[in-house]
Amino acid sequence: MILDRINRPEDIQTMKEEEKQELAKEIREEIINTVAQTGGHLASNLGVVELTIALHSVFHMPEDKIVWDVGHQTYVHKMLTGRRKQMSTLRQLNGIAGFPKAKESDYDSFDTGHSSTSISVALGMARARDLEEKNNHVVAVIGDGALTGGMALEALDDAGNSKTRLIVILNDNEMSISKNVGGISRFLTRIRTKRFYRKSNNLIRKALEKIPKVGTFIIHLARRIKYSIKQLMIPNMFFEDLGFKYLGPVDGHDIERIEWILNLAKKEKEPVVVHIITKKGKGYQPAEENPASYHATASFEKETGKPIKPKEKDYSEVFGDTLVKLAKENEKIVAITAAMTDGTGLTKFKQIFPNRFFDVGIAEQHALGLAAGLAKEGQIPVVPIYSSFYQRAFDQVIHDICLPQLPVIMCVDRAGIVGQDGETHQGIFDLSFFSMIPNITVMAPKDFKELEEMLTFAINLQKPVVIRYPRGQEAKERIESHTKIQLGKAEILQEGKDITILAIGRMVEKAMQVAKELAKQGKTAEVVNCRFVKPLDKQTILTSLQKTKRVITIEDNTVVGGFSSQVETLLLEHPIEQIKFKAFGWKDTFIPHGRVEQLENQYGLEVENIVEKVKEMF
């Protein structure tokens, strides 16, 4: 295998085109084999194989810097930079990450995990290079879906105006996670479909190459003429008007063509946009036909593409089904997504209520601002966004929604630890930043049924509401108790006299397990499903603590500023003599990738770990 000879990028720079084409086939096969076993981001990585080979052929890393937007498409990059033998550990605890990590390799120029950040970072690196009078190249690789993000457009505006030498590679595959939407997408489609963009005719090229001495010259001459005409005719004025030199579009699966245009870009002394057309899922039929399903996938059967473990009902699906039911009863309900229709469970809503469904693209700030406007005019907007992406719209939550007290329902999907995507995707900060905002109600369900009830409650509350729920399925051991949801009212699941366990969200089930283990040692625990982090049920909590004099909190959030901090504040305001208190949650650090149960064990959140710590309180 050619791949066996690759230990660093320099090993591909002297290869012939035919060898690189064979290398691309071998890389695709290995990625499919790896992700079939480990799970991960498949379609995006299959789409950038040739582009990545060309980048490492033309540029000289780590001196040259490449910033990968989002970063989930860097499996090929990792294989070409000395990490191929570690691919079996992909996204596993203590294995290599599914995203760029500077601590993992000098070839990873910058840690990325969220969309639309690469151009800003790359421009900063380019300006630092100029200040230090260096001469290296800086490249940002960004997808067309990420261009809907305001940060990317802000960076394009600044970079074009700056005249700083910078290369922006636009990887245009018509997809983010779901199909791309909006004006930027339509603009790129017009470029993409112009008659002058066609694949090179390989048969003609190969025939000309056989002509002694002049064949290759004719090919390059024809290519330059065709390219010059195309540059005059294609509507690329958007980038040109911003101050960029526009090059492209080019077939992103033709290594020779990509290398040619990248070498053109290297010669420019001004900012350049290189437009590359790729196909997400390239080379694996199931992923080509349905790239959204293979964006981030669990392990699957390579031959059929079917998941090894059938997908079970999860919180996102329950949310989506409940919202459809409520929307049939209330025509004021509208749904907004930031390019995550499938991931957040809104597919059915989109199909049934197309006029009440708004996909704004990767633009979380705009999504919340749009929701505020809809709410101001009497609609009831529901906005499901992943916890780690809600961070991008913090100001809109404060300024546009909570300050004017508008009834926007903010559903925080993937809240808490999510596991193998690692630091950039762990949703362990949302309770902290939402809880500090005035005029907001923050709650978390213990199971599917409580999510349904909370969503119904939120629709009728007519105030800013946050409902946070985890990734995946509900707990295997179901809790039968379901008292009616009342604003700021907790639910006592089990009475006890020795210790109070206050829990929120998916950690309620863990609290019940802890209580069961304590009961084996003759200690009775009062288990409280707090339901609301804000407003906190102060009366129920204080009454319980007066009785037990011992309390622990369990949450799937950082303990800094989270649920436990709310309880601590309550105890400062209403001191109880001889009270003993311990908080269990994620520590003040970024949590790496690994399976959820592994991470809980490592950070002291397994039932056994909690019980051992609780023993110290007696």
BELWO-V22152 format. One record per residue. RES is the residue in one small letter. OMEGA is omega in radians with two decimals (none if undefined). BURIAL is 1 if it has 24 or more other ideal C-beta (glycine too) atoms within 12 Angstrom, else 0. Layout:
res->[RES;RES]
omega->[OMEGA;OMEGA]
burial->[BURIAL;BURIAL]
//
This chain:
res->[m;i;l;d;r;i;n;r;p;e;d;i;q;t;m;k;e;e;e;k;q;e;l;a;k;e;i;r;e;e;i;i;n;t;v;a;q;t;g;g;h;l;a;s;n;l;g;v;v;e;l;t;i;a;l;h;s;v;f;h;m;p;e;d;k;i;v;w;d;v;g;h;q;t;y;v;h;k;m;l;t;g;r;r;k;q;m;s;t;l;r;q;l;n;g;i;a;g;f;p;k;a;k;e;s;d;y;d;s;f;d;t;g;h;s;s;t;s;i;s;v;a;l;g;m;a;r;a;r;d;l;e;e;k;n;n;h;v;v;a;v;i;g;d;g;a;l;t;g;g;m;a;l;e;a;l;d;d;a;g;n;s;k;t;r;l;i;v;i;l;n;d;n;e;m;s;i;s;k;n;v;g;g;i;s;r;f;l;t;r;i;r;t;k;r;f;y;r;k;s;n;n;l;i;r;k;a;l;e;k;i;p;k;v;g;t;f;i;i;h;l;a;r;r;i;k;y;s;i;k;q;l;m;i;p;n;m;f;f;e;d;l;g;f;k;y;l;g;p;v;d;g;h;d;i;e;r;i;e;w;i;l;n;l;a;k;k;e;k;e;p;v;v;v;h;i;i;t;k;k;g;k;g;y;q;p;a;e;e;n;p;a;s;y;h;a;t;a;s;f;e;k;e;t;g;k;p;i;k;p;k;e;k;d;y;s;e;v;f;g;d;t;l;v;k;l;a;k;e;n;e;k;i;v;a;i;t;a;a;m;t;d;g;t;g;l;t;k;f;k;q;i;f;p;n;r;f;f;d;v;g;i;a;e;q;h;a;l;g;l;a;a;g;l;a;k;e;g;q;i;p;v;v;p;i;y;s;s;f;y;q;r;a;f;d;q;v;i;h;d;i;c;l;p;q;l;p;v;i;m;c;v;d;r;a;g;i;v;g;q;d;g;e;t;h;q;g;i;f;d;l;s;f;f;s;m;i;p;n;i;t;v;m;a;p;k;d;f;k;e;l;e;e;m;l;t;f;a;i;n;l;q;k;p;v;v;i;r;y;p;r;g;q;e;a;k;e;r;i;e;s;h;t;k;i;q;l;g;k;a;e;i;l;q;e;g;k;d;i;t;i;l;a;i;g;r;m;v;e;k;a;m;q;v;a;k;e;l;a;k;q;g;k;t;a;e;v;v;n;c;r;f;v;k;p;l;d;k;q;t;i;l;t;s;l;q;k;t;k;r;v;i;t;i;e;d;n;t;v;v;g;g;f;s;s;q;v;e;t;l;l;l;e;h;p;i;e;q;i;k;f;k;a;f;g;w;k;d;t;f;i;p;h;g;r;v;e;q;l;e;n;q;y;g;l;e;v;e;n;i;v;e;k;v;k;e;m;f]
omega->[3.06;-3.11;3.13;-3.11;-3.05;3.08;-3.14;-3.07;-3.12;-3.10;3.13;-3.01;3.11;-3.12;3.01;-3.09;-3.11;3.12;3.13;3.09;3.10;3.09;3.13;3.11;-3.12;3.12;3.13;-3.13;-3.12;3.10;3.12;3.13;-3.10;-3.08;3.05;-3.13;-2.99;-2.91;3.12;-3.11;-3.02;-2.98;-3.10;-3.13;3.09;-3.11;-3.03;-3.09;-3.12;3.12;-3.11;3.08;-3.14;3.13;-3.12;3.06;-3.02;-3.10;-3.05;3.13;0.17;3.10;2.98;-3.05;3.03;3.10;-3.10;3.11;-3.03;3.02;-3.13;-3.10;-3.03;3.13;3.13;3.10;-3.13;3.13;-3.10;-3.10;2.96;-3.08;-3.10;-3.09;3.13;-3.06;3.11;3.13;-3.06;3.06;3.10;3.12;-3.12;3.06;3.14;-3.06;3.07;-3.12;3.11;3.12;-3.10;3.13;-3.13;-3.09;3.06;3.14;3.07;-2.99;-3.06;3.09;3.10;3.12;3.12;-3.04;2.89;-3.07;-2.90;-3.06;3.09;-3.11;-3.12;3.10;3.08;3.11;-3.13;3.11;3.07;3.07;-3.11;3.12;-3.13;3.08;3.04;-3.03;-3.10;3.11;3.06;-3.04;2.98;3.07;-3.05;3.12;-3.14;3.09;-3.11;3.12;3.06;3.11;-3.10;-3.11;3.13;3.14;3.07;-3.12;3.09;3.13;-3.12;-3.09;3.13;-3.14;-3.03;-3.05;3.11;3.13;-3.04;3.10;3.06;3.09;3.11;3.11;-2.98;3.12;3.10;-3.08;2.78;2.88;2.96;3.11;-3.11;-3.14;2.96;-3.06;3.12;3.13;3.14;3.12;-3.14;3.09;3.11;3.09;-3.03;-2.99;3.09;-3.07;-3.06;3.08;3.06;3.06;3.04;3.12;-3.04;-3.12;3.14;-3.12;-3.10;3.10;3.14;-3.11;-3.09;3.12;-3.07;3.00;-2.99;-3.05;-3.11;3.12;3.14;3.13;-3.10;3.10;3.12;-3.14;-3.13;3.13;3.13;-3.10;-3.13;3.11;-3.10;3.14;3.13;-2.95;-3.04;-3.09;-3.09;-2.97;3.13;-3.11;3.13;-3.13;3.09;3.12;3.14;2.87;-3.11;3.09;3.10;-0.01;-3.10;3.08;-3.09;3.08;3.05;-3.02;-3.11;-3.14;3.14;-3.14;-3.13;-3.08;3.07;3.10;3.02;-3.12;-3.13;-3.08;-3.09;3.12;-3.13;3.13;-3.05;2.92;3.07;-3.04;-3.11;3.12;3.13;3.10;3.13;-3.14;-3.05;3.04;3.09;-2.94;-3.14;-3.13;3.08;-3.08;-3.10;-3.05;-3.13;-3.14;-3.12;3.03;3.03;-3.01;2.97;3.12;-3.04;3.06;-3.05;-3.04;-3.05;-3.05;-3.12;3.13;3.12;3.09;-3.12;-3.13;3.09;3.10;-3.11;-3.08;-3.13;3.14;3.11;3.08;-3.10;3.14;-3.14;-3.13;3.09;3.13;-3.13;-3.12;3.07;-3.12;-3.05;-3.06;3.11;-3.09;3.05;-3.12;-3.14;3.05;3.06;3.10;-3.10;-3.09;-3.10;-3.04;-3.11;3.05;-3.06;-3.08;-3.14;3.12;-3.14;-3.11;-3.05;-3.09;-3.08;-3.13;3.14;-3.12;-3.09;3.02;-3.03;-3.04;-3.12;-3.04;-3.04;3.11;3.11;-3.14;-3.12;3.06;3.07;3.13;-3.14;3.12;3.10;-3.12;-3.13;-3.11;2.96;3.08;3.10;-3.10;3.07;-2.99;3.06;3.11;3.09;-3.10;-3.06;3.10;3.04;3.10;-3.06;-3.08;-3.08;-3.09;-3.14;3.09;-3.12;-2.93;-3.00;-3.04;-3.03;3.12;3.08;3.08;-3.12;-3.05;3.06;3.13;-3.09;-3.12;-3.02;-3.13;-3.13;3.11;-3.09;-3.10;3.13;2.99;-2.80;3.05;2.96;-2.92;-3.03;-3.06;3.12;-3.06;-2.98;-3.12;-2.98;3.10;-3.12;-3.04;3.07;-3.04;-3.11;-3.04;3.06;3.02;-3.10;3.04;-3.08;3.14;-3.12;-3.11;3.10;-3.10;-3.10;-3.08;-3.14;3.05;3.11;-3.11;3.13;3.13;3.08;3.11;-3.10;-3.14;-3.07;-3.03;-3.14;3.07;3.02;-3.07;2.98;2.98;-3.12;-3.12;-2.98;3.01;2.96;-2.99;3.03;-3.11;-3.13;3.11;-3.06;3.09;-3.03;-3.07;3.08;3.08;-3.08;3.10;3.03;-3.06;3.07;-3.08;3.11;-3.12;3.09;-3.10;-3.10;3.11;3.13;-3.06;-3.02;-3.11;3.06;3.07;3.10;-3.09;-3.10;3.06;-3.06;-3.14;3.09;3.11;3.09;3.09;3.12;3.09;3.11;3.13;3.13;3.13;3.11;3.13;3.11;-3.14;3.05;-3.14;3.12;-3.11;3.01;-3.06;-3.11;2.97;-2.98;3.09;-3.11;2.96;3.11;-0.02;3.13;3.10;-3.05;-3.07;3.14;-3.11;-3.10;3.11;3.13;-3.09;3.06;-3.11;-2.99;-3.11;3.09;-3.12;2.95;3.02;3.09;-3.12;3.09;-3.07;3.03;-3.14;3.14;3.10;-3.08;-3.10;-3.12;3.12;3.09;3.12;3.10;3.11;3.11;-3.13;3.05;-3.14;-3.11;-3.05;3.06;-3.08;3.05;3.12;3.06;-2.99;3.01;3.13;3.09;3.13;3.14;-3.07;-3.11;-3.12;3.04;-3.04;-3.09;-3.13;-3.13;3.10;-3.05;-3.10;3.09;-3.13;3.10;3.11;-3.10;-3.07;2.99;-3.13;2.98;-3.12;-3.11;3.12;-3.11;-3.13;-3.14;3.12;-3.14;3.14;-3.11;-3.09;-3.12;none]
burial->[0;1;1;0;0;1;0;0;1;0;1;1;0;0;1;0;1;0;1;1;1;0;1;1;1;1;1;1;0;1;1;1;1;1;1;1;1;1;1;1;1;1;1;1;1;1;1;1;1;1;1;1;1;1;1;1;1;1;1;0;1;1;0;1;1;1;1;1;1;1;1;1;1;1;1;1;1;1;1;1;1;1;1;1;0;0;1;0;1;1;1;1;1;0;1;1;1;1;1;1;1;0;0;1;1;0;1;1;1;1;1;1;1;1;1;1;1;1;1;1;1;1;1;1;1;1;0;0;0;0;0;0;0;0;0;1;1;1;1;1;1;1;1;1;1;1;1;1;1;1;1;1;1;0;1;1;0;1;1;1;0;1;0;1;1;1;1;1;1;1;1;1;1;1;1;1;1;1;1;1;1;1;0;1;1;0;1;1;0;0;1;1;0;0;0;0;1;0;0;1;0;0;0;0;0;0;0;0;0;0;0;0;0;0;0;0;0;0;1;0;0;0;1;0;0;1;1;0;0;1;1;0;0;1;1;1;0;1;1;0;0;1;1;1;1;1;1;1;1;1;1;1;1;1;1;1;1;1;1;1;1;1;1;1;1;1;0;1;0;1;1;1;1;1;1;1;1;1;1;1;1;1;1;1;0;1;1;1;0;0;1;1;1;1;1;1;1;1;1;1;0;1;0;0;1;0;0;0;0;0;0;0;0;1;1;1;1;1;1;1;1;1;1;1;0;1;1;0;0;0;0;0;1;1;1;1;1;1;1;1;1;1;1;1;1;1;1;1;1;1;0;0;1;0;0;1;1;1;1;1;1;1;1;1;1;1;1;1;1;1;1;1;0;1;1;0;0;0;1;1;1;1;1;1;1;1;1;1;1;1;1;1;1;1;0;1;1;1;0;1;1;1;0;0;0;1;1;1;1;1;1;1;1;1;1;1;1;1;1;1;1;1;1;1;1;1;1;1;1;1;1;1;1;1;1;1;1;0;1;1;1;1;1;1;1;1;1;1;1;1;1;1;1;1;1;1;1;1;1;0;1;0;1;1;1;1;1;1;1;1;1;1;0;1;1;0;0;0;1;0;0;0;0;0;1;0;0;1;1;1;1;1;1;1;0;1;0;1;1;1;1;1;1;1;1;1;1;1;1;1;1;1;1;1;1;1;1;1;0;0;0;0;1;0;1;1;1;1;1;1;1;1;1;1;1;1;1;1;0;1;1;1;0;1;1;0;1;1;0;1;1;1;1;1;1;1;1;1;1;1;1;1;1;1;1;1;1;1;0;1;1;0;0;0;0;1;0;0;1;0;1;1;1;1;1;1;0;0;0;1;1;1;1;1;1;1;0;0;1;1;0;0;1;1;1;1;1;0;1;1;1;0;1;1;0;0;1;0]
//
